């Protein structure tokens, strides 16, 4: 009895070759679609890309912040990106909104939300260290997330990149929460 080919005339060696090539293609395409330059391919992202390149976070890839933490965050970001690519090509993309959670910020920036924590002088002028004095007043408040104040840090202005926190951001939050103390930056 003649031996029949497994799939479409491929033998075991051919099937293994197809699997290996598919794995390589998957790895290469995953790496490429995780790059910031790939994110800039869609016209909807142009202003965000330009402001990012001029911000203090220009060396940080888009996926480093927008993928969340861990494998779950990465998979969610990839699925969200696939949905946006579909909408870009076959529909109306609308307003793109991406949230960055505190644990993502704390992958690079280090500080403690422990109210007993005090500034450690060993960090000196390290830009990744978040000074605790101003931040400590907000640590107990679950609504005080990094991006509540630092919303324009990366995607603030296409001219200058990130924009500093403005006093009105503090004032609006204090009024909304009915916390009537002098809020000074």
N, C-alpha and C positions, 0 to 999 in steps of 0.2 A: 504494500500500500504506500502510495506517495505521500510524502510529508507536505502539509499545507502551510503556507505562510501565515503568521499570526494576525497581523493587521495590515491591510492594503499592500500586501506583498513584502512586508518588512519581517525580517527574522528577529531573533532576540537581540542581536547586536544593533540592528537598526532602531528597535524600540528604545534601547538604552541610550543610543545617540540622540534620538528625539527628546527624551526626558532630560538629558544633560543640557542640550541646547535650550530647551524651554526654561530650565532653571537658571542658566546663564542670562538669557534674555530677560527673565523676571528680575534678577538681581540688578542688571544694568538699568532697566527701565525704572525700577524702584529708586535707585540712587539718583538717576537723572530727574525724576519727578519730585525728588526731595530737595533739589537745589533751589536757591533763591532766584537764579536766572530763569528757571522753568516757571516759577510763579509770575515773573514779569512778562511772560509771553501773552497773557490776556490783557487787553486794553483796560479792563476794569481795575486791574492792579497797578497801572502805571504810576498814578500819584502816590500810592502807598510804597511802591518800590523806590521811587525817587526820594521820598522823605526818609525812608529807611537808610538809603546809601549816604545820606547827609547827617544821620543821627549818631549818637554815641554807641549805638548797637549795630553799626554797619558790618562788623566782623562776625556777627551772630546770624546764622542761617535762619530763614523764616520758620522752618520746621522745628528748630530748637525751642522756639516759643509757642508756636501754634499747634504743635503736635501733642501738647500735654505731657504728662509724665508716664513713662513705662510703655509697654506693648499695647495696652488698651488705648491709651491716648494716641499712639502712633496709628493704630488701625482706624480709630474714629476720624483722625485727620485725613488719612488716605481716602476713606469712604466719602467724607465731606468734600474733598478735592475732586473726586470722581463725579460727584453730583454737580459741583460747580462747573466742571469741564463739560458735562452733558448740557447744562443750562446755557453755557456760553455758546455752544455749537448748535443747539436745537431749540432754544427758547430765550426767555428774558431772564437774565441773571439777577436783576434787582440790586438791592443794597447788600453789599457783603459786610457782614459783621462777624468778628472773631473775638472771642473772649480769651484772656490769658489768666490762668488761675495762679494764686500765690505760690503753690509748690513749684510751678515752672520758674518763677522769678528766683525762688530760693535754690534752684539748681546751681546758679552762678553767684547770686548775692547771698551773703550770709549775715544773719542777725538772729535774734531770738525774740519770740513773742512772749517769753517768760517775763512777767512784770518785775521779777527780782533781778533781771539781767542788767548789768551796767557796762558801759563802754570799756572795752579792753584797749589800752593805749598801744599794744603791740601791732595793731592793724594800721596805725598811723594814717597815711593818706591813700590807702588802698581803695580804689574806686569801686571795688566789688563789695566792700564792707558798707553796710547801711548803718549810719550813726543812730544810736538808740534814743537819744534825748527827745527829739521831736516825735519819733515813731512810737516810743513807749507809751505815750498818752493815748494812742489809738489801738494798742495791741489787745486790750480787753474787749473792744467792740468788734463783734463778729462781722459787721457790715463794712468795717474798714479793711478793704482789700487793696493791694498795691495799685491796681489800675484805677481805683476811685480817684486817687490824686495824680497819679503818673500817667494818665490817659494819653497825653501828647508826647510822651517820652521818645517814642520811636517813629510814629506816623503823625507827627505834628504839623510840619510845614514843608512844602516842596522846595522852599527857598533855603531854610536854615536847618531842616531836619527836625530833631526833637525840640519841643518848646518847654520852657521851665513851668513849674507849677505857678499858677496865678493866684493872687490873694482871693479873687472872687470864688475860686473853687472851694477854698476853705470856708469862706463866708456863706456860700450857698448850702454847704453841707451842715454847718453849724445851725443855720436858720431852720433848715428842714428837720433837723433832729432836736430843735429847741434847746441847744446847748449854747447858752449865752455867756461865753467867756471870750476874752480877746484872743482871736486866732491870728497869730503873726507867723509869717514864714521866716 
